[in-house]
Amino acid sequence: MAPLNWGLGHATRCIPIINALQDSGFTPLIASDGSSLDLLKKEFPLLETIELPSYKIEYAKKGRHFKLKMIKDSPKMFKAINKERKQIGKLVRQGQIQGIISDNRFGVRSKKVPSVFITHQLNVLTGNTTWLSSKMHRRFIKKFDECWVPDVEGTPNLSGKLGHIKKPLPNLKYIGPLSRLGTPETIDYYDLLVILSGPEPQRTMLENKLFEEVKDFNGKVLFIRGKVEEKQEQFDFLNCRVFNFMTSKELEIAFGQSAMVLCRSGYTTMMDLAKVNKKAFLIPTPGQYEQEYLAKYYKKMGVAPCCNQKKFSIDKLEKVDGYPGFGGFYKETDLSDLFGLFERK
């Protein structure tokens, strides 16, 4: 199981798959790097892990430079992809793995064992180059035996045009939304749950802004910084209870204790909101086309309000009451039905 280390979303949505693999009698080997690997080590302390080369993904400080930063960093990404492919090839030759599940790591695949790619982006939005980025992404996807899309095929759905294309790929499977959370007991103790996520420097930039804004919020705030560190830390700040990170069970309880959520519009967070049926206000990462699309998509559907990071102020949370939230999107699926691919080979 190999999630990309780009924020924590790729890692957290792999958690239900890892649990299902264990329930089906498989012994998952976890492979990633950075915060994603640290998080999965905390969730599965008894499973073996290996460190893969880092893609060294970092956002630009200004959203309008996002695409240029990605282009500039692409040689480092392709170098990491080649390294991880060699590393996986060695493991396969040693007979240590009988199947591969890669969440957006292009080099984690093999022709010798069944290989699966997980993505919700069949269309990769990059502005006026969307046609090219989408074509290149689908070319990578076709190299895998199957592509699992964490969404439903029909409507209503969570990914919109990101996860749905006019001509479906032959190896495509819609597996339903993925969330590491259970159904929490609802006790509104906090008025607001703030969840930060995503790569630097934008995570810290939003954190600094929100610490200033919550000073004017009339209510109790639970603030999760999204920094996976060796030790869980917590402290009180004015009207806030602040944690650097939470485990899946702790986050599940936090959702249940909170009346509404303020967060990025990353896809994994949207699946979590759907699972726990919460109202939310969305702030997309500046310059990230995917999150900007999703925020507008949910606003247009009348699910949740949003605004860009620069224009956000705490009084905008008053708009949340006029939206119903994410109920009705989550559909439970039996993930074990997918694993026959690995048993047949």
C-alpha positions as a Markdown table, in Angstrom:
| # | Residue | x | y | z |
|---|---|---|---|---|
| 1 | Met | 0.0 | 0.0 | 0.0 |
| 2 | Ala | 1.8 | 3.1 | -1.2 |
| 3 | Pro | 0.2 | 6.6 | -0.9 |
| 4 | Leu | 1.7 | 9.8 | -2.2 |
| 5 | Asn | 3.0 | 12.2 | 0.4 |
| 6 | Trp | 1.1 | 15.3 | -0.8 |
| 7 | Gly | -0.8 | 16.5 | 2.3 |
| 8 | Leu | -2.3 | 13.7 | 4.4 |
| 9 | Gly | -5.3 | 12.9 | 2.3 |
| 10 | His | -3.7 | 10.2 | 0.2 |
| 11 | Ala | -2.5 | 8.4 | 3.3 |
| 12 | Thr | -5.8 | 8.7 | 5.4 |
| 13 | Arg | -8.0 | 7.4 | 2.6 |
| 14 | Cys | -5.7 | 4.3 | 2.4 |
| 15 | Ile | -6.6 | 3.4 | 6.0 |
| 16 | Pro | -9.9 | 1.7 | 5.3 |
| 17 | Ile | -8.3 | -0.2 | 2.5 |
| 18 | Ile | -5.5 | -1.4 | 4.8 |
| 19 | Asn | -8.1 | -2.5 | 7.4 |
| 20 | Ala | -10.1 | -4.3 | 4.7 |
| 21 | Leu | -6.9 | -6.1 | 3.5 |
| 22 | Gln | -6.1 | -7.3 | 7.0 |
| 23 | Asp | -9.7 | -8.5 | 7.5 |
| 24 | Ser | -9.4 | -10.5 | 4.2 |
| 25 | Gly | -6.2 | -12.2 | 5.4 |
| 26 | Phe | -3.6 | -10.1 | 3.6 |
| 27 | Thr | -0.5 | -8.6 | 5.3 |
| 28 | Pro | -0.1 | -5.1 | 4.0 |
| 29 | Leu | 3.3 | -3.6 | 3.5 |
| 30 | Ile | 3.1 | 0.2 | 3.9 |
| 31 | Ala | 5.3 | 2.3 | 1.6 |
| 32 | Ser | 5.5 | 6.1 | 1.6 |
| 33 | Asp | 7.6 | 9.0 | 2.9 |
| 34 | Gly | 7.4 | 12.0 | 5.1 |
| 35 | Ser | 4.2 | 12.9 | 7.1 |
| 36 | Ser | 2.1 | 10.3 | 5.2 |
| 37 | Leu | 4.4 | 7.5 | 6.4 |
| 38 | Asp | 4.6 | 8.9 | 9.9 |
| 39 | Leu | 0.8 | 8.9 | 10.1 |
| 40 | Leu | 0.4 | 5.4 | 8.9 |
| 41 | Lys | 3.0 | 4.1 | 11.3 |
| 42 | Lys | 0.9 | 5.6 | 14.1 |
| 43 | Glu | -2.3 | 4.0 | 12.8 |
| 44 | Phe | -0.7 | 0.6 | 12.1 |
| 45 | Pro | 2.3 | 0.2 | 14.5 |
| 46 | Leu | 2.5 | -3.6 | 14.0 |
| 47 | Leu | 2.8 | -3.5 | 10.1 |
| 48 | Glu | 6.1 | -3.4 | 8.3 |
| 49 | Thr | 6.9 | -0.1 | 6.5 |
| 50 | Ile | 9.4 | 1.0 | 3.9 |
| 51 | Glu | 10.4 | 4.5 | 3.0 |
| 52 | Leu | 10.1 | 5.5 | -0.7 |
| 53 | Pro | 11.9 | 8.5 | -2.4 |
| 54 | Ser | 10.2 | 11.8 | -1.8 |
| 55 | Tyr | 8.5 | 13.7 | -4.7 |
| 56 | Lys | 9.5 | 16.8 | -2.8 |
| 57 | Ile | 6.2 | 18.5 | -3.6 |
| 58 | Glu | 5.9 | 22.0 | -2.2 |
| 59 | Tyr | 3.4 | 24.7 | -3.1 |
| 60 | Ala | 4.3 | 28.2 | -4.2 |
| 61 | Lys | 3.7 | 31.0 | -1.7 |
| 62 | Lys | 1.5 | 32.8 | -4.2 |
| 63 | Gly | -1.4 | 30.8 | -5.8 |
| 64 | Arg | -0.8 | 32.3 | -9.3 |
| 65 | His | 2.7 | 30.6 | -9.3 |
| 66 | Phe | 1.3 | 27.2 | -8.6 |
| 67 | Lys | 1.6 | 25.8 | -12.1 |
| 68 | Leu | 5.1 | 27.3 | -12.7 |
| 69 | Lys | 6.2 | 25.7 | -9.4 |
| 70 | Met | 4.9 | 22.3 | -10.4 |
| 71 | Ile | 6.7 | 22.6 | -13.8 |
| 72 | Lys | 9.9 | 23.7 | -12.1 |
| 73 | Asp | 9.8 | 20.8 | -9.7 |
| 74 | Ser | 8.8 | 18.1 | -12.3 |
| 75 | Pro | 12.4 | 16.9 | -12.9 |
| 76 | Lys | 12.7 | 16.1 | -9.1 |
| 77 | Met | 9.3 | 14.2 | -9.3 |
| 78 | Phe | 10.3 | 12.1 | -12.3 |
| 79 | Lys | 13.6 | 11.3 | -10.6 |
| 80 | Ala | 11.7 | 10.1 | -7.6 |
| 81 | Ile | 9.4 | 8.0 | -9.7 |
| 82 | Asn | 12.3 | 6.2 | -11.4 |
| 83 | Lys | 13.9 | 5.5 | -8.0 |
| 84 | Glu | 10.7 | 4.1 | -6.5 |
| 85 | Arg | 10.1 | 1.9 | -9.5 |
| 86 | Lys | 13.5 | 0.4 | -9.1 |
| 87 | Gln | 12.9 | -0.1 | -5.4 |
| 88 | Ile | 9.5 | -1.8 | -6.0 |
| 89 | Gly | 11.0 | -3.9 | -8.7 |
| 90 | Lys | 13.6 | -5.3 | -6.3 |
| 91 | Leu | 10.9 | -6.2 | -3.8 |
| 92 | Val | 8.9 | -8.0 | -6.4 |
| 93 | Arg | 12.0 | -10.0 | -7.6 |
| 94 | Gln | 12.6 | -11.0 | -3.9 |
| 95 | Gly | 9.1 | -12.4 | -3.8 |
| 96 | Gln | 8.0 | -10.1 | -0.9 |
| 97 | Ile | 4.8 | -8.8 | -2.5 |
| 98 | Gln | 2.0 | -10.4 | -4.4 |
| 99 | Gly | 0.1 | -7.2 | -5.3 |
| 100 | Ile | 0.5 | -3.5 | -5.4 |
| 101 | Ile | -1.9 | -0.7 | -4.5 |
| 102 | Ser | -0.6 | 2.8 | -5.4 |
| 103 | Asp | -2.4 | 6.0 | -4.4 |
| 104 | Asn | -1.0 | 8.4 | -7.0 |
| 105 | Arg | 2.6 | 7.1 | -6.9 |
| 106 | Phe | 3.3 | 6.5 | -10.6 |
| 107 | Gly | 6.4 | 4.4 | -10.1 |
| 108 | Val | 4.8 | 1.9 | -7.7 |
| 109 | Arg | 3.8 | -0.7 | -10.1 |
| 110 | Ser | 5.0 | -3.9 | -11.7 |
| 111 | Lys | 4.1 | -6.1 | -14.7 |
| 112 | Lys | 4.9 | -9.2 | -12.6 |
| 113 | Val | 2.2 | -8.7 | -10.0 |
| 114 | Pro | -1.3 | -7.2 | -10.1 |
| 115 | Ser | -1.0 | -3.4 | -9.8 |
| 116 | Val | -3.8 | -1.0 | -8.8 |
| 117 | Phe | -3.8 | 2.8 | -9.1 |
| 118 | Ile | -6.1 | 4.9 | -6.8 |
| 119 | Thr | -7.2 | 8.3 | -8.0 |
| 120 | His | -10.2 | 10.6 | -8.0 |
| 121 | Gln | -8.6 | 12.7 | -10.8 |
| 122 | Leu | -9.3 | 11.3 | -14.2 |
| 123 | Asn | -9.3 | 14.9 | -15.3 |
| 124 | Val | -6.3 | 16.8 | -13.9 |
| 125 | Leu | -7.2 | 20.5 | -13.9 |
| 126 | Thr | -4.4 | 22.8 | -14.8 |
| 127 | Gly | -6.2 | 25.7 | -16.4 |
| 128 | Asn | -5.5 | 26.0 | -20.2 |
| 129 | Thr | -3.3 | 22.9 | -20.1 |
| 130 | Thr | -6.0 | 20.6 | -18.6 |
| 131 | Trp | -6.3 | 18.6 | -21.8 |
| 132 | Leu | -2.6 | 17.8 | -21.7 |
| 133 | Ser | -2.2 | 17.1 | -18.0 |
| 134 | Ser | -5.4 | 14.8 | -18.2 |
| 135 | Lys | -4.0 | 13.0 | -21.2 |
| 136 | Met | -0.7 | 12.4 | -19.5 |
| 137 | His | -2.3 | 11.2 | -16.3 |
| 138 | Arg | -4.6 | 8.7 | -18.1 |
| 139 | Arg | -1.5 | 7.4 | -20.0 |
| 140 | Phe | 0.0 | 6.5 | -16.6 |
| 141 | Ile | -3.2 | 5.0 | -15.4 |
| 142 | Lys | -3.4 | 2.7 | -18.3 |
| 143 | Lys | -0.1 | 1.1 | -17.2 |
| 144 | Phe | -1.9 | -0.4 | -14.2 |
| 145 | Asp | -4.2 | -3.5 | -14.1 |
| 146 | Glu | -7.0 | -1.6 | -12.5 |
| 147 | Cys | -7.8 | 2.0 | -11.5 |
| 148 | Trp | -9.9 | 2.5 | -8.4 |
| 149 | Val | -11.9 | 5.7 | -8.2 |
| 150 | Pro | -13.1 | 6.5 | -4.6 |
| 151 | Asp | -16.5 | 7.7 | -5.7 |
| 152 | Val | -19.8 | 6.4 | -7.2 |
| 153 | Glu | -20.2 | 6.2 | -10.9 |
| 154 | Gly | -23.6 | 7.9 | -11.1 |
| 155 | Thr | -25.1 | 11.0 | -9.5 |
| 156 | Pro | -25.0 | 12.7 | -7.1 |
| 157 | Asn | -21.3 | 12.2 | -6.6 |
| 158 | Leu | -18.4 | 13.9 | -4.7 |
| 159 | Ser | -15.8 | 14.3 | -7.4 |
| 160 | Gly | -17.8 | 15.9 | -10.3 |
| 161 | Lys | -15.8 | 16.2 | -13.5 |
| 162 | Leu | -12.6 | 15.2 | -11.8 |
| 163 | Gly | -13.6 | 11.6 | -11.4 |
| 164 | His | -16.0 | 11.2 | -14.4 |
| 165 | Ile | -15.1 | 11.3 | -18.1 |
| 166 | Lys | -17.1 | 10.7 | -21.3 |
| 167 | Lys | -15.1 | 7.7 | -22.4 |
| 168 | Pro | -14.3 | 5.5 | -19.4 |
| 169 | Leu | -11.0 | 3.7 | -19.3 |
| 170 | Pro | -11.1 | -0.1 | -19.6 |
| 171 | Asn | -9.4 | -0.7 | -16.3 |
| 172 | Leu | -11.7 | 1.7 | -14.3 |
| 173 | Lys | -13.6 | 0.7 | -11.2 |
| 174 | Tyr | -15.7 | 3.0 | -9.0 |
| 175 | Ile | -15.3 | 1.7 | -5.4 |
| 176 | Gly | -17.4 | 4.3 | -3.5 |
| 177 | Pro | -16.1 | 7.0 | -1.2 |
| 178 | Leu | -13.3 | 6.1 | 1.3 |
| 179 | Ser | -13.2 | 7.4 | 4.8 |
| 180 | Arg | -11.1 | 6.3 | 7.8 |
| 181 | Leu | -13.9 | 7.5 | 10.1 |
| 182 | Gly | -16.8 | 5.6 | 11.6 |
| 183 | Thr | -20.2 | 7.1 | 12.4 |
| 184 | Pro | -19.6 | 9.3 | 15.5 |
| 185 | Glu | -21.9 | 10.0 | 18.3 |
| 186 | Thr | -23.2 | 13.5 | 17.9 |
| 187 | Ile | -22.7 | 15.8 | 20.9 |
| 188 | Asp | -22.1 | 19.4 | 19.9 |
| 189 | Tyr | -19.5 | 20.5 | 22.5 |
| 190 | Tyr | -17.5 | 22.7 | 20.1 |
| 191 | Asp | -19.1 | 25.3 | 17.9 |
| 192 | Leu | -16.3 | 25.0 | 15.3 |
| 193 | Leu | -13.8 | 22.4 | 14.2 |
| 194 | Val | -10.9 | 23.7 | 12.2 |
| 195 | Ile | -8.9 | 21.1 | 10.2 |
| 196 | Leu | -5.7 | 22.1 | 8.5 |
| 197 | Ser | -4.0 | 20.0 | 5.9 |
| 198 | Gly | -1.9 | 20.1 | 2.8 |
| 199 | Pro | 1.8 | 20.8 | 1.9 |
| 200 | Glu | 3.8 | 23.7 | 3.0 |
| 201 | Pro | 4.0 | 26.7 | 2.9 |
| 202 | Gln | 0.3 | 27.1 | 2.4 |
| 203 | Arg | -0.7 | 25.0 | 5.5 |
| 204 | Thr | 1.3 | 27.4 | 7.7 |
| 205 | Met | 0.0 | 30.5 | 5.9 |
| 206 | Leu | -3.6 | 29.4 | 6.5 |
| 207 | Glu | -2.9 | 28.5 | 10.1 |
| 208 | Asn | -1.5 | 31.9 | 10.9 |
| 209 | Lys | -4.5 | 33.6 | 9.3 |
| 210 | Leu | -7.0 | 31.4 | 11.2 |
| 211 | Phe | -5.3 | 31.9 | 14.5 |
| 212 | Glu | -5.9 | 35.6 | 14.0 |
| 213 | Glu | -9.5 | 35.2 | 12.8 |
| 214 | Val | -10.7 | 32.8 | 15.6 |
| 215 | Lys | -10.0 | 35.6 | 18.1 |
| 216 | Asp | -13.3 | 37.1 | 17.0 |
| 217 | Phe | -15.3 | 33.9 | 16.9 |
| 218 | Asn | -18.0 | 33.7 | 19.6 |
| 219 | Gly | -17.8 | 30.1 | 20.6 |
| 220 | Lys | -15.6 | 27.1 | 21.4 |
| 221 | Val | -13.1 | 26.0 | 18.8 |
| 222 | Leu | -11.3 | 22.7 | 18.3 |
| 223 | Phe | -8.2 | 23.4 | 16.1 |
| 224 | Ile | -6.3 | 20.6 | 14.5 |
| 225 | Arg | -3.1 | 21.9 | 12.9 |
| 226 | Gly | -2.4 | 18.9 | 10.6 |
| 227 | Lys | 1.2 | 18.5 | 11.7 |
| 228 | Val | 2.1 | 14.8 | 12.2 |
| 229 | Glu | 4.9 | 14.8 | 14.7 |
| 230 | Glu | 6.5 | 12.2 | 17.0 |
| 231 | Lys | 4.4 | 13.2 | 20.0 |
| 232 | Gln | 0.8 | 14.4 | 20.1 |
| 233 | Glu | 0.7 | 17.9 | 21.7 |
| 234 | Gln | -2.2 | 20.0 | 22.8 |
| 235 | Phe | -2.6 | 23.5 | 24.3 |
| 236 | Asp | -5.2 | 26.1 | 24.8 |
| 237 | Phe | -5.3 | 29.4 | 22.9 |
| 238 | Leu | -8.0 | 31.9 | 23.8 |
| 239 | Asn | -11.2 | 30.1 | 22.9 |
| 240 | Cys | -9.4 | 27.3 | 21.1 |
| 241 | Arg | -8.3 | 23.8 | 22.1 |
| 242 | Val | -5.3 | 23.1 | 19.8 |
| 243 | Phe | -3.9 | 19.7 | 18.7 |
| 244 | Asn | -1.0 | 19.2 | 16.3 |
| 245 | Phe | -2.6 | 16.0 | 15.0 |
| 246 | Met | -5.3 | 13.3 | 15.8 |
| 247 | Thr | -5.6 | 9.6 | 15.2 |
| 248 | Ser | -8.6 | 8.4 | 13.2 |
| 249 | Lys | -10.6 | 7.5 | 16.3 |
| 250 | Glu | -9.9 | 10.9 | 17.9 |
| 251 | Leu | -10.8 | 12.7 | 14.7 |
| 252 | Glu | -14.0 | 10.8 | 14.5 |
| 253 | Ile | -15.0 | 11.9 | 18.0 |
| 254 | Ala | -13.9 | 15.5 | 17.2 |
| 255 | Phe | -16.4 | 15.5 | 14.3 |
| 256 | Gly | -19.1 | 14.2 | 16.5 |
| 257 | Gln | -18.5 | 16.9 | 19.1 |
| 258 | Ser | -18.5 | 19.8 | 16.6 |
| 259 | Ala | -21.4 | 21.8 | 15.1 |
| 260 | Met | -19.6 | 22.8 | 11.9 |
| 261 | Val | -16.2 | 22.4 | 10.2 |
| 262 | Leu | -13.8 | 24.9 | 8.6 |
| 263 | Cys | -11.3 | 23.2 | 6.3 |
| 264 | Arg | -9.6 | 22.9 | 2.9 |
| 265 | Ser | -11.6 | 21.5 | 0.0 |
| 266 | Gly | -9.3 | 18.5 | -0.5 |
| 267 | Tyr | -11.1 | 15.5 | -1.8 |
| 268 | Thr | -10.3 | 13.2 | 1.2 |
| 269 | Thr | -11.7 | 15.8 | 3.6 |
| 270 | Met | -14.8 | 16.0 | 1.5 |
| 271 | Met | -15.3 | 12.2 | 1.8 |
| 272 | Asp | -14.8 | 12.5 | 5.6 |
| 273 | Leu | -17.5 | 15.2 | 5.7 |
| 274 | Ala | -19.8 | 13.0 | 3.7 |
| 275 | Lys | -19.2 | 10.1 | 6.1 |
| 276 | Val | -20.0 | 12.1 | 9.2 |
| 277 | Asn | -22.7 | 14.2 | 7.6 |
| 278 | Lys | -21.4 | 17.6 | 8.6 |
| 279 | Lys | -21.9 | 21.2 | 7.5 |
| 280 | Ala | -18.7 | 23.0 | 6.5 |
| 281 | Phe | -17.1 | 26.1 | 5.2 |
| 282 | Leu | -14.4 | 25.5 | 2.5 |
| 283 | Ile | -11.2 | 27.4 | 1.8 |
| 284 | Pro | -9.4 | 25.9 | -1.2 |
| 285 | Thr | -5.6 | 26.0 | -1.4 |
| 286 | Pro | -4.6 | 29.0 | -3.5 |
| 287 | Gly | -3.7 | 28.1 | -7.0 |
| 288 | Gln | -4.6 | 24.4 | -6.7 |
| 289 | Tyr | -7.1 | 24.0 | -9.5 |
| 290 | Glu | -8.6 | 20.8 | -8.1 |
| 291 | Gln | -9.5 | 22.3 | -4.7 |
| 292 | Glu | -10.8 | 25.5 | -6.3 |
| 293 | Tyr | -13.0 | 23.4 | -8.6 |
| 294 | Leu | -14.4 | 21.3 | -5.7 |
| 295 | Ala | -15.2 | 24.3 | -3.5 |
| 296 | Lys | -17.2 | 25.9 | -6.4 |
| 297 | Tyr | -18.8 | 22.6 | -7.3 |
| 298 | Tyr | -20.2 | 22.1 | -3.7 |
| 299 | Lys | -21.3 | 25.7 | -3.5 |
| 300 | Lys | -23.1 | 25.4 | -6.9 |
| 301 | Met | -24.8 | 22.3 | -5.7 |
| 302 | Gly | -25.9 | 24.1 | -2.6 |
| 303 | Val | -23.9 | 21.8 | -0.2 |
| 304 | Ala | -21.4 | 24.2 | 1.4 |
| 305 | Pro | -20.2 | 27.8 | 1.1 |
| 306 | Cys | -16.7 | 28.8 | 0.3 |
| 307 | Cys | -14.3 | 31.7 | -0.5 |
| 308 | Asn | -10.6 | 32.1 | -1.3 |
| 309 | Gln | -8.0 | 32.3 | 1.4 |
| 310 | Lys | -7.2 | 36.0 | 1.0 |
| 311 | Lys | -10.8 | 37.1 | 1.4 |
| 312 | Phe | -11.8 | 34.8 | 4.3 |
| 313 | Ser | -12.9 | 36.4 | 7.5 |
| 314 | Ile | -14.5 | 34.7 | 10.5 |
| 315 | Asp | -17.9 | 36.4 | 10.0 |
| 316 | Lys | -18.3 | 34.4 | 6.7 |
| 317 | Leu | -19.1 | 31.3 | 8.8 |
| 318 | Glu | -22.6 | 32.8 | 9.2 |
| 319 | Lys | -23.3 | 31.5 | 5.7 |
| 320 | Val | -23.0 | 27.9 | 6.8 |
| 321 | Asp | -26.5 | 27.9 | 8.3 |
| 322 | Gly | -28.0 | 28.4 | 4.8 |
| 323 | Tyr | -26.5 | 25.2 | 3.4 |
| 324 | Pro | -27.5 | 21.6 | 4.3 |
| 325 | Gly | -24.1 | 20.0 | 4.4 |
| 326 | Phe | -22.7 | 16.8 | 3.1 |
| 327 | Gly | -25.4 | 14.3 | 4.0 |
| 328 | Gly | -26.6 | 11.8 | 1.3 |
| 329 | Phe | -23.3 | 11.5 | -0.6 |
| 330 | Tyr | -21.7 | 8.5 | 1.3 |
| 331 | Lys | -22.4 | 5.0 | 0.2 |
| 332 | Glu | -20.9 | 2.0 | 2.1 |
| 333 | Thr | -19.2 | -0.6 | -0.1 |
| 334 | Asp | -17.5 | -4.0 | 0.6 |
| 335 | Leu | -13.9 | -3.4 | -0.3 |
| 336 | Ser | -13.0 | -7.1 | 0.1 |
| 337 | Asp | -14.8 | -7.7 | -3.2 |
| 338 | Leu | -11.9 | -5.8 | -4.9 |
| 339 | Phe | -9.1 | -8.1 | -3.7 |
| 340 | Gly | -9.9 | -11.1 | -5.9 |
| 341 | Leu | -7.4 | -9.5 | -8.4 |
| 342 | Phe | -4.6 | -10.4 | -6.0 |
| 343 | Glu | -5.8 | -13.9 | -5.4 |
| 344 | Arg | -6.2 | -14.9 | -9.0 |
| 345 | Lys | -2.5 | -14.2 | -10.0 |
